[in-house]
């Protein structure tokens, strides 16, 4: 009886740990859709969850080279500042507002995909009330990966 009880406790503890680990692993900044077409106009949605016990206060984003972002969804309580290159093209943005622990916010953007790049790699830095930050700039599979959108050729029409 004691062995069964200990084994059951071990299995339950391991299962709980796995669930928490999966939840943490899936809670990074994401871009949707994660697949689009070369040269297409697309609405991209950035989902920002708050993974910490303090408020998120700012998100800085760097847009993929070749993506022409031209319009943004504004959220009540949030301010957007644009980063532009020397020709006036929007190449990034900073969203300032508040996301409480265990909440998330989604921000929409309209863009035109490049015609010659197979992947769009986004980079984000999430800042917290306690002065800490997380940089989602790593390679796929890392602890803090950059979101990547795969671009595929447009299917020919019959």
N, C-alpha and C positions, 0 to 999 in steps of 0.2 A: 504494500500500500504506500509506503513512504517513497519508494522508488518511482511509482507512477505519479505521485503528487509532485515530486521534484522535476520529473520529466515534463509534466504538464506545465509547470511554472516556467521552465526553460523555454518550451515551445511558445507559450504566450508572450514571454518577454522578447524573444527573438522576433515574433510576428509584429509586436508593437514597435520595436526598433526599426524594422523594415518599412512599416507604414510611415513612420516619422521621417525616415531617410528619403523615401520616395516623395513625400510632400515637400520636403526642403529642396530636393533636386528639381522638382517641377515648378518651383516658385520663383524662378528667375525672370528678368525682363524678357518678354517675347514679342515678336512681330508676326502678325497674321495678315494675309495668308503666308504660309512658308513656301509656297510655290506659285509662280506666275509665268507670264509669257514675255519673251523678248519684245521690246518696243511697245508693250501694252500700257494703257492707262490703268492705274490700280489705286484702290483705296487700301492703304496700309493702316493697321491698328496696332499701336504699341500698348501692351498690357504691363502695368507696373504694380506688382504686389509689394506689400511691406512685410519683409521677412524678420524684422527686428521688433524689440519691445519698446522702441521709441519711434516717434513720427518720422516719416520721410518728408523732407522739406524742399528738395530740388532734384531734378533729373536733367543731366546734360546729354545731348545726343549729337553724334557725328553721323551724317548720312553717307551711304555708299557712293563711291566715285561713279559717276555716270548716271545716277538717278536724279531726275529733275523733280524735286518736291516743290509744288506751287501753291498748295492750299492746306489749311489746318482747321481742325475742329477745336473750337474754344470751349473750355469748361468753366463753369461758375466757380469762383474761388481760386482760379489758376491764372497765372500770367505767363505769356510766351515771349521770349526774346530770341530773335533770329541771328544766326551767325552767317555772314555772307562773304563771298570771295571778292576780289578786286573788281570783278565785272558785275557785281550785284546779285549773283546767283546764290540762293539759299543752300548752304552746305551743312547746316546744323541748327540746333535750337536748344534753348534752356527753358524748362517748365518749372515754375516756382509756385508752390502751394503746400498742401498738407495731406498726407495719407497716414491715417492712424494704423497702429498694429493690427494685423489680421484683416486688413482691407486692401482693395486694389482699385486702380483707376485706369481707364482706357482712353487713349488719345488717338484720334484719326488724322491721317494725312493723305493727300492726293498727290500722286506722282506719275511720271512717265518713265518707264523702264528703259535702260539702254538697249540698243539693238545687238550689241556684240559682246556682252559679258555674261557668263553662265551663272554667276552667283553674286548676290548683293550682301555684303557684310556690314552690319550696323554696329556701332559702338555706343555704349551708354555708361554713364557714371551716376549712381544713385547716392544722394547725400542724406544724412540723418541728423536729427536734432542734437544728438550727443557729440557731433563733430566727426563721426566716422563716415566712411564711404565704401561702396563696393563698385569695382570697375568691371563691367561686363564687356571685356575686350579680348578675352582669351580664345584659343582655338576650340573648335567643336570637341566635346568630350572633357574639357577642363572643368574646374570647379565653378568658374564664372565665365561661361562662353559668350561670345558675341552672337546675337541672333543672325541667322543666315537665311536668305530667301533664294531658292533655286529658280533660275529662269530657263524656260524651255522654248524651243522654236514653236511658232504658231502653226497649228495643224492646217494643211491646205484644205480649202473648201472644194467639195466635189463639183 
